[in-house]
Amino acid sequence: MERGKVAEGKTVPEMFESRVQLSGDKIALRYKKLGIWHDVTWKQYHQKAKAVCLALIALGLKPGECVSVIGENCPEWVHIDLGIMHAGGTTVGVYATNSWEQCQYVVDHSESRFYFVENEEQLDKALRFRDKVPRLEKIIVWDLKGLKQFRDPLVMSFDKFLAMGEALDKQNPTLFEKRWSQVKPDDLARLIYTSGTTGPPKGAMLSHGNITWMSQAMYEGNPVEDQDEFLSFLPLCHIFEQLFTIFMNIKYGAIVNFIENTDTVIENMREVSPTVAYGVPRIWEKYYSGIMIRMADASWLKRLIFHLSLGVGKKYAFLKTSRQPISLWLRLAYSLAYLATFRKLKERLGFDRVRLAFSGAAPISPDVLRFFQGIGIPLIEGYGMTEGTGVTCANQGDRVKIGTVGQPLPGVEVKIDEDGEICFRGGNVFKGYFKNPQATAEVLKDGWMHSGDVGECDPEGFVKITDRKKDLIITAGGKNIAPQNIENQLKFSSYINDAVVIGDRRKYLVAIIVIDEDNVVKFAQDNKIQYTTYATLTQHPEVTKLIQKEVDAVNKTLANVETVKKFTILPKKLYEEDGEVTPTMKVKRKYINEAFKDLIEAMYKGGD
């Protein structure tokens, strides 16, 4: 297989057409159906995108108009996306987990006339708000399970829709190329509605130029090849997943493997064994805690070998990432540790082929990064936001510094404002918020994007994020505290899934803790703790003692003013549908403070 053939183009259609010319019969996408993996070539991908484009033109889509899409990760999602962009339209992804009211907001606010939905569940949501969005003209469904007998003038099957595009192609064979070639780099390619931890979502406008620029900049830092494989499982309407499943896939010809469903991620990871792995911190934390709990169950000899190997691995990884010389004895010791422990562990996880691994979308504990680096998975952290087309900084190549989000991508300038806010500019900066000039003006000033994040930059240009500007805690004593660092240390515990530190204008810090159900259930079984429900488990005195030990261990590493004096274990898990976390599992701090204010106040009563 030839390497290094990069798709050229200043718009996504140009880049896509270039890729199809380069790789026509090679595999672009793979998906699993009824237990069998199926291949989609670049030519087949192109054929579907072309049919979508022409069918939208047949329905009357005008350049610049928005089209909404809702569904889990699958080939149809990207066929639709590429078809929309070729027609000069703007793709608007909607989270599959959104309520019908949230779907209504996005479809209405984006002024979408056409709405692609995956299945009966998503169609039901759309039919609930059809009368409230009068400009909605057509809903197209691609999975008709349970809908074979359904008839509605507003609703059309994807197959019938594609047939419209194929018919138009026969009537006017030059229309497709004429339409996509009119798309300009400054034209909108997509609206991404930020899941936002406060207020209604804002539609971030990303241009074709943003996307093609980012595709090149990411490669310069961490090169992707046409032999690489990804596993697509994060929400496709989120910029983090789009970077790989769409942008890098097209630019470099890597293969995208779609998960069967959200319950089969771990199984599919083992089957595919991707070469490039990526995930939000929650994913990596879950892998870490799962490994540590399994090791706690192993024989004393296996535990001893594992911990000795991990010690060697961490030391080796530290010297390697800090570009320090590695002695011969440590190289030999690491080779033994790899053969004895890490090789099999990586195979069980499905990470045996991983050569690049990324954590993004939220902060991650440096301890988690050190753990994975130690076992031979080169996990690095990057930093970005939707408004910066996904990436602003990343640890790149052999320029890695654990505890930082790396250096700015080539072509990106970063500065730290007087109040510590991180600002950046470059080809990744978005065009603004759709129909919201006031919000745009608040963050875009003289070409600089004001991120809302607080951080610092060392002499080598490595950026460290300390917290969100609005999340900084100022105690009653006037001390400034960044809760993120404390929360990350707490979440490093195998028994803690989430932690929210509270203390603004208070005398001391407290925390709301969400336990890791799997690991705490195992602890309960091992210690013969009786409980009936998740809620009763969280309130058991022995579980409280267990979490107290974990909190005490973290407190020992903190300054006195930063220590968590009291905590409450939440008797429920945090759910996106309850408005408690975003789709990328970031806690909505403002909502938590309001929803559980009684629990919070109880921790401050009688305390000083």
C-alpha positions in Angstrom: 0.0 0.0 0.0 1.3 3.4 -1.0 1.9 5.9 1.8 1.9 9.6 2.1 -0.7 10.4 -0.5 -2.5 13.4 1.0 -5.8 14.7 -0.3 -5.5 18.3 -1.4 -8.2 21.0 -1.4 -9.3 24.2 0.3 -12.8 23.0 0.8 -14.1 19.7 2.1 -15.7 18.7 -1.3 -12.3 19.5 -3.0 -10.5 17.4 -0.4 -13.0 14.6 -0.7 -12.9 14.5 -4.5 -9.1 14.4 -4.3 -9.2 11.4 -1.9 -11.6 9.5 -4.1 -9.2 10.0 -7.1 -6.3 8.8 -5.0 -7.9 5.9 -3.2 -11.0 4.9 -5.2 -11.1 1.1 -4.6 -9.5 1.2 -1.1 -11.5 0.8 2.1 -12.7 4.1 3.5 -15.2 2.9 6.1 -16.1 -0.4 7.9 -19.3 -1.2 9.9 -20.6 -4.3 11.7 -24.0 -5.6 11.0 -25.5 -8.9 12.2 -22.1 -10.0 13.5 -20.2 -9.4 10.2 -17.9 -6.5 9.3 -18.7 -4.8 5.9 -16.3 -2.6 3.9 -17.2 0.6 2.1 -14.7 1.8 -0.5 -14.0 5.4 -1.3 -15.9 5.1 -4.6 -19.0 3.7 -2.8 -18.7 6.5 -0.2 -18.6 9.0 -3.1 -21.5 7.5 -4.8 -23.8 7.8 -1.7 -22.6 11.4 -1.0 -23.3 12.3 -4.6 -26.8 10.9 -4.4 -27.5 12.8 -1.1 -26.2 16.0 -2.6 -28.4 15.8 -5.8 -31.5 14.7 -3.8 -31.2 17.7 -1.6 -30.8 19.9 -4.7 -34.0 18.2 -6.1 -35.8 19.1 -2.9 -34.7 22.7 -3.3 -31.8 23.1 -0.9 -30.0 26.4 -1.6 -26.3 27.0 -0.9 -25.7 28.2 2.7 -28.9 26.6 4.1 -28.7 24.3 7.1 -29.6 20.6 7.2 -29.9 18.7 10.5 -28.9 15.1 11.2 -29.5 12.9 14.2 -28.3 9.4 14.8 -25.6 7.1 16.2 -22.2 6.8 14.4 -22.7 4.9 11.1 -21.8 5.2 7.4 -25.2 6.9 6.7 -24.3 9.8 9.0 -21.1 10.7 7.0 -22.7 10.0 3.6 -25.3 12.6 4.5 -22.7 15.0 5.9 -20.6 14.9 2.8 -23.7 15.2 0.6 -24.8 18.3 2.4 -21.5 20.0 2.1 -21.2 19.1 -1.6 -24.5 20.8 -2.2 -23.1 23.9 -0.5 -25.2 23.3 2.6 -24.3 23.4 6.3 -24.4 20.2 8.4 -26.0 20.5 11.8 -25.4 17.5 14.0 -27.9 16.7 16.8 -27.0 14.5 19.7 -28.9 11.2 19.6 -29.4 11.4 23.3 -31.2 14.8 23.1 -34.8 15.2 24.3 -37.4 16.2 21.7 -37.3 19.7 23.1 -33.6 20.0 22.6 -33.9 18.6 19.1 -36.6 21.1 18.4 -34.4 24.0 19.5 -31.5 23.0 17.2 -33.7 22.3 14.1 -35.7 25.5 14.7 -32.7 27.8 15.5 -30.6 26.5 12.6 -33.6 27.1 10.3 -33.3 23.6 8.9 -35.8 22.7 6.2 -34.6 19.1 6.0 -34.0 16.7 8.9 -32.3 13.3 8.6 -33.2 10.9 11.5 -31.8 7.4 12.1 -34.8 5.4 13.3 -38.2 5.2 14.8 -37.0 6.6 18.2 -35.6 9.7 16.6 -38.6 10.1 14.2 -40.9 10.0 17.2 -39.1 13.0 18.7 -39.3 14.9 15.4 -43.0 14.2 15.1 -43.6 15.7 18.6 -42.3 19.1 17.4 -43.3 19.1 13.7 -46.1 21.6 14.2 -43.8 24.0 16.2 -41.2 24.2 13.4 -43.3 25.4 10.4 -40.3 25.7 8.0 -39.5 22.0 8.4 -40.3 20.5 5.0 -39.1 16.9 5.0 -37.9 14.3 7.5 -35.7 11.5 5.9 -35.3 8.2 7.9 -32.5 5.8 7.1 -33.4 2.8 9.4 -37.0 1.8 8.7 -37.2 -1.0 11.4 -40.7 -0.8 12.8 -41.8 1.8 10.2 -42.5 -0.3 7.1 -46.2 0.5 7.2 -45.8 4.1 8.4 -47.1 6.7 6.0 -46.8 10.5 6.4 -46.4 13.2 3.7 -43.7 14.8 5.8 -41.6 11.6 6.1 -39.5 9.9 3.4 -37.3 6.8 3.4 -33.6 7.3 2.8 -33.7 4.8 -0.1 -36.5 6.8 -1.9 -34.5 10.0 -1.2 -31.3 8.5 -2.7 -33.3 7.4 -5.8 -34.3 11.1 -6.3 -30.6 12.0 -6.4 -29.7 9.2 -8.8 -32.6 10.2 -11.2 -31.4 13.8 -11.2 -27.9 12.7 -12.0 -29.1 10.9 -15.1 -31.1 14.0 -16.2 -28.2 16.4 -15.5 -24.8 14.6 -15.3 -22.8 17.8 -14.8 -24.9 19.3 -12.0 -23.0 17.6 -9.1 -19.6 18.9 -10.1 -21.0 22.3 -10.9 -22.6 22.6 -7.4 -19.6 21.4 -5.3 -17.1 23.4 -7.3 -18.9 26.6 -6.3 -18.2 26.0 -2.6 -15.7 28.5 -1.2 -13.2 28.1 1.7 -15.0 30.9 3.7 -18.5 29.2 3.3 -20.0 27.5 6.3 -19.4 23.8 6.5 -21.1 23.0 9.8 -22.9 24.4 12.8 -21.9 22.7 16.0 -24.2 23.5 18.9 -22.1 23.6 22.0 -23.6 21.4 24.7 -22.7 24.3 27.1 -22.8 24.1 30.8 -24.8 27.3 31.0 -27.7 28.7 29.0 -29.2 27.5 25.7 -26.7 26.0 23.2 -24.9 28.3 20.8 -24.3 27.3 17.2 -20.5 27.6 16.5 -20.0 28.3 12.8 -17.0 26.4 11.2 -16.0 27.1 7.6 -14.5 24.8 5.0 -11.3 26.7 5.5 -11.3 25.9 9.2 -11.7 22.2 8.5 -9.1 21.9 5.8 -6.6 24.0 7.8 -7.1 21.8 10.9 -6.7 18.6 8.9 -3.2 19.8 7.9 -2.2 21.3 11.3 -3.1 18.1 13.2 -1.0 16.0 10.8 2.1 18.2 11.3 2.0 17.6 15.0 1.0 13.9 15.0 1.1 12.3 11.5 -1.6 10.0 10.4 -1.1 7.5 7.6 -3.4 5.7 5.1 -2.6 2.4 7.0 -4.1 3.8 10.2 -7.4 2.7 11.6 -9.8 4.5 13.9 -12.8 3.3 16.0 -15.7 5.8 15.7 -17.7 5.8 18.9 -17.8 9.3 20.4 -20.9 11.4 19.3 -20.4 12.3 15.7 -21.9 15.7 16.1 -19.1 16.6 18.5 -16.0 18.2 17.0 -13.6 15.7 18.7 -15.1 12.7 16.8 -15.4 14.6 13.6 -11.6 15.4 13.6 -11.0 11.7 13.0 -14.1 10.1 11.5 -14.4 12.9 8.9 -11.5 15.3 8.6 -8.4 13.0 9.1 -10.2 10.1 7.3 -10.6 12.1 4.1 -7.3 14.0 4.3 -5.0 10.9 4.9 -7.1 8.0 3.7 -7.2 6.2 7.1 -9.9 3.6 7.7 -12.8 4.4 10.0 -14.5 1.5 11.8 -18.0 2.2 13.2 -19.0 0.5 16.4 -22.0 -1.8 16.3 -23.7 0.1 19.0 -22.8 2.0 22.2 -22.8 -1.2 24.3 -20.2 -3.0 22.2 -17.4 -0.4 22.3 -15.0 -2.6 24.3 -15.7 -5.7 22.2 -15.3 -3.7 18.9 -12.1 -2.2 20.2 -10.6 -5.7 20.6 -11.9 -6.8 17.2 -10.5 -3.7 15.3 -7.4 -3.1 17.4 -7.1 0.5 16.1 -3.7 2.1 15.5 -5.0 5.5 16.6 -7.1 5.6 19.7 -8.8 8.6 21.2 -11.4 9.3 23.9 -12.7 11.7 26.6 -11.1 11.4 30.0 -14.1 9.4 31.4 -13.2 6.6 28.9 -9.5 6.4 29.9 -10.4 6.7 33.6 -12.8 3.7 33.2 -10.1 1.6 31.5 -7.7 2.5 34.3 -10.0 1.7 37.2 -11.0 -1.6 35.5 -7.4 -2.7 35.2 -6.6 -1.8 38.8 -9.7 -3.6 40.2 -8.9 -6.7 38.2 -5.3 -6.7 39.5 -6.6 -6.4 43.1 -8.3 -9.8 42.4 -5.2 -11.4 41.0 -2.8 -13.7 42.9 -0.1 -12.1 45.1 2.6 -13.1 42.5 0.7 -11.6 39.6 0.1 -8.4 41.6 3.8 -8.2 42.5 4.9 -8.7 38.9 2.4 -6.1 37.7 3.4 -3.4 40.2 7.1 -4.0 39.6 6.5 -3.8 35.8 4.4 -0.7 36.2 7.2 1.0 38.3 9.7 0.2 35.5 7.3 1.3 32.8 6.6 4.7 34.5 10.2 5.4 34.9 11.0 4.5 31.3 8.1 6.6 30.0 9.1 9.6 32.1 12.7 9.6 30.8 11.5 9.0 27.2 8.9 11.8 27.2 11.2 14.2 28.9 13.9 13.3 26.3 16.4 12.2 28.9 19.0 9.4 28.4 17.7 5.9 29.2 20.3 3.5 30.7 20.9 0.0 29.2 19.6 -1.7 32.3 16.3 0.2 32.3 15.9 -0.6 28.6 16.4 -4.3 29.4 14.1 -4.1 32.5 11.4 -2.4 30.4 11.6 -5.1 27.7 11.1 -7.8 30.3 8.2 -5.8 31.8 6.6 -5.5 28.4 6.9 -9.2 27.6 5.8 -10.3 31.1 2.9 -7.9 31.6 2.1 -5.1 29.1 1.9 -7.0 25.9 -0.9 -9.3 27.1 -2.7 -6.4 28.9 -2.7 -4.3 25.7 -4.0 -7.2 23.7 -6.9 -7.7 26.1 -7.8 -4.0 25.8 -7.6 -4.0 22.0 -4.7 -1.5 22.2 -1.9 -3.8 20.9 -1.5 -1.8 17.7 -2.0 1.7 19.1 0.8 4.1 18.0 -1.1 7.3 18.7 -3.5 7.9 21.6 -5.3 11.1 22.5 -7.3 12.4 25.4 -9.4 15.5 24.9 -12.7 17.4 25.3 -12.1 17.7 29.1 -9.1 17.8 31.6 -7.6 14.4 32.6 -5.5 13.5 35.6 -1.8 13.4 34.9 -1.7 10.2 36.9 -3.9 8.5 34.4 -1.6 9.7 31.6 1.4 8.4 33.4 -0.2 5.0 34.0 -1.0 4.5 30.3 2.4 5.8 29.2 3.9 3.4 31.7 2.2 0.3 30.2 3.3 1.3 26.7 0.2 3.1 25.4 1.5 6.6 24.3 -1.5 8.5 25.6 -1.1 12.3 25.3 -3.4 15.2 26.1 -4.5 18.0 23.8 -6.6 21.1 24.3 -9.2 22.7 22.2 -12.8 23.8 21.8 -15.5 23.8 19.2 -14.8 27.5 18.5 -11.2 26.5 17.6 -12.2 23.6 15.3 -11.3 21.1 18.0 -7.6 21.6 18.7 -5.5 24.5 19.8 -2.6 22.8 21.6 -1.4 19.2 21.7 1.6 17.2 22.9 3.2 16.5 19.6 5.6 13.7 18.5 8.4 13.4 21.0 7.6 16.8 22.4 5.5 15.6 25.4 5.2 17.1 28.8 2.8 15.3 31.2 0.6 17.7 33.1 0.4 20.1 30.2 -1.8 20.1 27.1 1.3 20.5 24.9 2.4 23.3 22.6 0.2 25.3 20.1 -0.4 23.6 16.8 1.8 24.9 13.9 0.2 28.2 12.8 -1.6 28.8 16.1 -0.6 31.7 18.4 -1.4 31.5 22.1 -1.2 34.3 24.6 -2.1 34.4 28.3 -4.2 37.5 29.1 -3.6 39.7 32.2 -6.3 37.8 34.1 -4.8 34.4 33.1 -7.3 33.7 30.4 -6.0 31.7 27.4 -6.4 33.4 24.1 -5.5 32.1 20.7 -5.6 33.0 17.0 -5.0 31.1 13.7 -6.7 29.3 10.9 -8.7 27.2 13.5 -10.7 30.2 14.9 -14.4 29.9 14.0 -16.5 32.5 12.2 -18.7 33.2 15.3 -22.0 32.1 16.8 -25.0 31.7 14.4 -27.5 34.5 14.8 -25.7 35.7 17.9 -23.4 38.7 17.2 -23.4 39.7 20.9 -22.0 36.3 22.1 -19.5 36.4 19.1 -18.2 39.9 20.1 -17.7 38.7 23.7 -15.2 35.9 22.7 -13.7 37.2 19.4 -11.7 40.4 19.9 -9.2 41.6 17.2 -8.9 38.1 15.8 -8.2 36.6 19.2 -10.5 33.9 20.6 -11.0 34.3 24.3 -11.4 30.8 25.5 -12.8 31.2 29.0 -10.1 28.9 30.3 -7.4 30.0 32.7 -3.8 28.7 32.3 -0.1 29.4 32.0 2.6 28.9 29.4 6.1 27.7 30.3 9.3 29.0 28.5 9.2 26.0 26.0 5.6 27.0 25.0 3.9 24.1 26.8 0.4 25.2 28.0 -1.1 24.2 31.3 -4.8 24.6 32.0 -5.7 25.4 35.5 -9.4 25.8 35.3 -12.4 27.4 33.6 -12.4 31.1 34.4 -16.0 31.0 35.7 -15.3 27.9 37.8 -12.5 29.4 39.9 -13.4 29.3 43.6 -12.7 32.3 45.8 -13.1 31.3 49.4 -14.5 33.5 52.2 -10.8 34.1 53.2 -10.1 35.5 49.7 -8.0 32.5 48.5 -8.2 31.6 44.8 -8.6 27.8 44.2 -8.9 25.9 41.0 -11.3 23.0 41.7 -10.4 21.1 38.5 -7.0 19.8 39.8 -8.6 18.6 43.1 -11.5 16.9 41.2 -9.0 15.2 38.8 -7.1 13.8 41.8 -10.2 12.5 43.4 -11.4 10.8 40.1 -8.0 9.0 39.9 -9.5 6.8 42.7 -10.9 3.5 41.3 -14.0 4.1 43.5 -14.8 7.6 42.4 -16.5 8.3 39.1 -17.1 12.0 39.4 -16.3 14.7 41.9 -17.6 18.3 42.1 -15.7 20.5 44.5 -17.7 23.5 46.0 -16.5 26.4 48.1 -17.1 29.7 46.4 -17.4 32.4 49.1 -17.4 29.7 51.7 -15.0 29.0 54.7 -13.9 25.6 53.4 -14.2 23.2 50.5 -16.7 20.4 50.2 -17.3 17.8 47.5 -20.2 15.9 45.9 -18.9 12.5 45.0 -20.4 10.0 42.5 -19.1 6.5 43.1 -17.8 4.1 40.4 -20.7 1.6 40.5 -18.8 -1.5 39.2 -15.9 -1.1 41.5 -17.9 -0.2 44.6 -20.3 -3.1 44.0 -17.3 -5.4 43.9 -16.0 -3.9 47.1 -19.4 -4.6 48.7 -19.4 -8.2 47.5 -15.8 -8.8 48.7 -16.7 -7.3 52.1 -20.1 -9.0 52.4 -21.9 -5.6 52.6 -25.6 -5.9 52.2 -27.6 -3.4 50.2 -30.8 -3.4 48.0 -30.4 -0.5 45.5 -27.7 1.8 44.1 -29.0 4.5 46.5 -28.7 2.3 49.6 -25.2 1.2 48.5 -24.1 4.8 48.3 -25.3 5.5 51.8 -23.8 2.4 53.5 -21.4 3.4 56.3 -18.7 1.1 55.0 -18.9 2.8 51.6 -18.6 6.2 53.3 -15.5 5.0 55.1 -14.0 3.7 51.8 -14.5 7.1 50.1 -13.2 8.9 53.2 -9.9 7.0 52.8 -9.7 8.1 49.1 -10.5 11.7 50.0 -7.9 11.6 52.9 -5.2 10.3 50.5 -5.9 13.2 48.1 -6.0 15.8 50.9 -2.4 14.8 52.0 -1.1 16.1 48.6 -2.9 19.4 48.9 -2.3 22.7 50.7 -4.6 23.1 53.8 -6.8 25.6 52.1 -7.4 23.2 49.2 -8.4 20.2 51.3 -11.9 18.8 51.1 -13.3 19.1 54.6 -16.6 17.2 54.0 -18.2 15.2 51.2 -21.5 13.7 50.3 -22.0 10.7 48.1 -24.7 11.3 45.7 -27.4 8.6 45.9 -27.8 8.7 42.1 -25.6 8.6 39.0 -25.2 11.7 36.8 -27.1 11.6 33.5 -27.1 13.6 30.4 -30.8 13.4 30.0 -31.2 14.9 33.5 -29.2 17.9 32.5 -26.3 17.0 34.9 -23.6 16.3 32.4 -22.8 17.2 28.7 -22.7 14.5 26.0 -18.9 14.3 26.5 -19.5 13.7 30.2 -18.4 17.1 31.5 -20.3 18.0 34.7 -22.6 21.0 34.5 -21.3 22.6 37.7 -24.0 25.3 37.8 -26.8 22.8 37.5 -25.2 20.5 40.2 -25.0 23.5 42.6 -28.7 24.3 42.0 -30.1 20.7 41.9 -28.3 19.5 45.0 -28.2 22.8 47.0 -29.9 21.1 50.0 -27.1 18.5 50.2 -24.5 21.2 49.8 -26.0 23.4 52.5 -26.2 20.4 54.9 -22.4 20.0 54.6 -21.9 23.6 55.8 -24.3 23.5 58.7 -22.5 23.5 62.0 -19.1 23.5 60.2 -16.5 26.2 60.4 
